[in-house]
Amino acid sequence: MIERMPKFEAPKLFSVALMVSAALFAFGEQSFVFSAPEESEKNYLGFDRNIYPGDDALPILRKTFAFTSYWLSPPPGEKSNTWTRKRELLRSRGFGFVVLYRGPDSRELKTQTSAKARGTRDGEDAVASAKAEGFSAGTIIFLDIEEGGRLPGTYHAYLAAWSEALSQAGFRPGAYCSGMPVKEEPGVTITTADDIRNHAATRGIRLWAYNDACPPSPGCTFPHDPASPVKSGIPYAAVWQFAQSPRRKEFTSRCAATYHRDENCYAPGDSSHSWFLDVNSAASRDPSGGAK
């Protein structure tokens, strides 16, 4: 918002003019270049869901959302990927993307050596899938990490190798992870986002943080100008997932009324409640840069 300058009375204007003139004489005009503050940053809504909503859903969802998730692998709990070969259609309808690849559970990573090897393999697979779907170099691919709190050392080894494989192929690494504090001991908490950022090997990863606790989350709402990802509690988050389907009751009691009675979140235009979804905000219409 641009602040308005106060109204000065004529004598005050004369005094101010004299002061500015004197300053210009003493220091040169380059010292006094006035510019209006920039307007507030615009933020955009996006949705994500594991199952592709169907071609008929796109015109309805596009009325509310600027970007959509796009899976390069089967999502958690699924054996197949229903998003395959849908990029160009989504792009033609004006959607930007948050591109996703499923990460492992930490219990699957037994040793540092095996974790690094798998990270490399998965990174190469993510790149191959991205290219097959038409995503170009420079696209950010977010690794889906479902666990909260501090990650074990083997996971950091995996993530570093996965990120390196993407970077060598010209793609950019990201991570979808928790931005919600987990208590480790009295007076000490950690978020997965901070844990990733605090490791040198993964410090440059772009982060998509989820925090559906109300507050700071507004719940299942669709504001015209949504809150910045900074409001998630993770000041460096590129994307904020602030609503999930179904709602997690232990975190959303204060915004329960914003969800449908079946506990899911639906887009405003979805009168038949066909596509439950998660809701996100970002400062870009295309957080992964995948619409290029």
N, C-alpha and C positions, 0 to 999 in steps of 0.2 A: 504494500500500500504506500502510495506517495504522500508524504506529509505535506500539509499546506503551510506556507510561510505565514507568520502572524502579520496582521495589519499594523503598520507603523503610522503614527501621527506625523504631520509635516515636519515639525522641528526635529523629531527623532530621525527622520529620513535624511535631513540635511547633515546632522551630526555623523550618521553612519557613512554618508557619502564622503565627508571630509576624512574620516578615519581610513576608509578604503583607499582614497587617493593618496594619503600619506604613506600607507603601507606599500602601495604599488610603486611609489617613488623610491622608497627605501629598499625594497626587495625585488622589484621586477614583477611584471604581470604574470609570469608563470607560477608564482607562489599563490595566486588567488584565482584558480580556475574552479568555478562552482559547477557541480553536477547534481542532478536529482537522484535520490536513492532509487535503486532498481526495484521493480515490482516483485512481489512475492513469487516464489517458484511455483509453477503449475505442477500438480500431481494428477495421476491417472489411475483409473480402476482396471483391474485385470481379474480373471477367474482362472482357477485350475481345478482339474478333476482327473481321476485315473482313467476313466473311460471316455472316449470321444463322444460328444453329445449327439452327433448326427448332423448331416448336412442341413436338414430343415431347421435346426436350432440356431444356425449362425445369424440369420437376419435379426432374430429376437435378441440374442445375446449381444450382438454388436451395438444395439441401442444403448447399452449400459457400459460395456467393457471395451477398452482400447487394446488390451492384449490378452493372450491366452497361454496356458501351459502347452508344451509339446513334448511328448515322451519319445526318446530315442531307443528305449528298452522297454520290456514289460514292466509296468508299475509294481509296487509292492503288493503281494498277494495275487498277482495275475500271471498267467503263463503265456499270454500273447499281448501284442501291442496294437490297439485299435486306432492309433494316431498315424500309422504308417501310410505314406503317400497322400497326406491331407495338407501338407504345407502350402502348396501353391493355391489351393482353394481358399484356405484361411487368409493367405496374403492378399488374394484378389478381393476379399471381402473387407479388407482394411485392418486386419488384426496384426498387432505386433506379437512378439513371443517371449516367453521364459522357457528355455529349452532344458529338459531334464534327462538325467540318466540315473538309474537306481544304484545306490551304494550298498555295500554288504553290511550285515550285522557284525558287530565287533567280535562276537563269538566265532565267526567264520575265519577270523584272521589269527592264526595260531602262533606264528613267529614273525620276526621282523623281515627275514628273508622271503618267506612265502607271501607276506603282506605286500612287499615291494614288487614282487613278481606279478601278483594279481593286479596291483594298481596299474602297472604298465600295460598288462593285457586289456584291462577294462578301459583304460584311456585310449588305447588304439582302437578298441571296438566302438567306443563313443564317437571317435573321429570318423571312422568308416561309416557308421550309421548316419552321422550328421551330413556327410558328403552325399550319401545315397539319397537323403531327403532333400537335397538342394541347398543346404546351409553352407555359406561360404566361410573362408578363413576370417578370423576376427570375431566370430560368433562366440558368445559366452555360453558354456554348457554347465549347468548347475548339477552337482552331484547330490542326490537325495539322501540325506542323513537323518534317520528317524529317531535316533537316540538323543536323550537330553543329558546335560551336565558335561563333565570332563571326559574326553575321549582317551582310551588307552594308547600307549605308545605305538602299538601295532597299527592302530587306525591312522595315526599321523604319518607313519611310514607309508601306508597305502595311499593316503591322500597326496603326499608329496610326489610319489611316483606317478600317480594318476594325473596330477597337474603338469608334471614335466612332459608326459606323453602328449598331452593336449598342446602345450606350448611349442614343442618341437614341430608339431604339425600345423602351427599357425592359428590354432584356436585358443580361446581364453578360458581358464578354469574359474568355476564358481561353486558355491555350496549352498544348498537349502538346509537350514539347521535351526535349532532352537535358540531363541533369544530370551528365554525365560530362566530366571535365576534358580539354581539348585543349591540347596544348603549342603555343604561338605562337612562343616564342623561349626561349633558356636561362633557366630560373628563372621563366618566365611562362606561366601556363595560364589558360584561360577556359572556362566552361560556357555553353551557350546560355541556360540559365535565368538566370544572372547577367547576361549581356549584355542580355537583355530587361528585367530588373529595373533595370538601371543607366540605362536611357533614360527620361527624365522622362515622355514621352508615353505610355509603356506600363507605367509603374511599378505601377499598380494592377491589372494583369492577374493573375488567379489562375493558378497554374502546376501542371501535372501533369508531373512529371519522370520520365524513364526513366533507370534505372541498373541494368543487369542484371549488372554485374561482381561476381564472388564473391571476397572480400567487397566491399561491405557486403551484397549480395544473398544470401539463403539458398538461391537457386536455385528450382527448381520444387517448392515446398513449400506446404502449406496449413494453417498454424498456426491454432489456435482463436482466439488473440489475436495477430494479426500485428503486426510492428514498425511503429512510427509512420513516416509519410512523412519525418519529420525525419532518420531513419536513412539516407535516400538520399544524404546529403551536401548536400542543399539544405534548409536549416532552415526556409524559408518555403513549401515545397511543400505543396499541398493533397492531392495524390495521388502515390503512388509506384508506378511500374510496375517490378517487380523480377524478372520472368521473361518471356522472349519465346519465341515459337515461329516457326521452329526456333531452338534455342539458338545463340548466337554463340560459336563455339569459342574465339576469341581472348580472350574475357572470362570464360568459364564453366568453365575446366578444373578448378577446385577444387570445383565443385559439379556436375560432369557426371553423377554417379551419380543425382542427383535427377530427371533427365530420362528420358523413355522411350528405348528403344534406337534409335528412329527420329529422335532429337534434338528431338522436340517435347514440349510440356508438356500434360498432360491432367488433367481433374478427377478426384478420387478415385472418384467413382461412374460414371465413363465406362469401363466394363469392355471395351467394344468399340473404344475409342479412335477415336471418331467425330469429336470436335470439338477439334482442337488450338487452344490459346488462349494469351493473355498474362495474367499475374496481377498484381494491384494491391492496394495497401492505402490506406486513407483513414480519417480520424477521423469520417466521416459515412457513414451507410447510403445517402445520396443526395447525392453530392458536387456534382452540378450543380443540385440543388434542382428536379429535373425531374419528380418524382413527385407534385407538388402539383396 
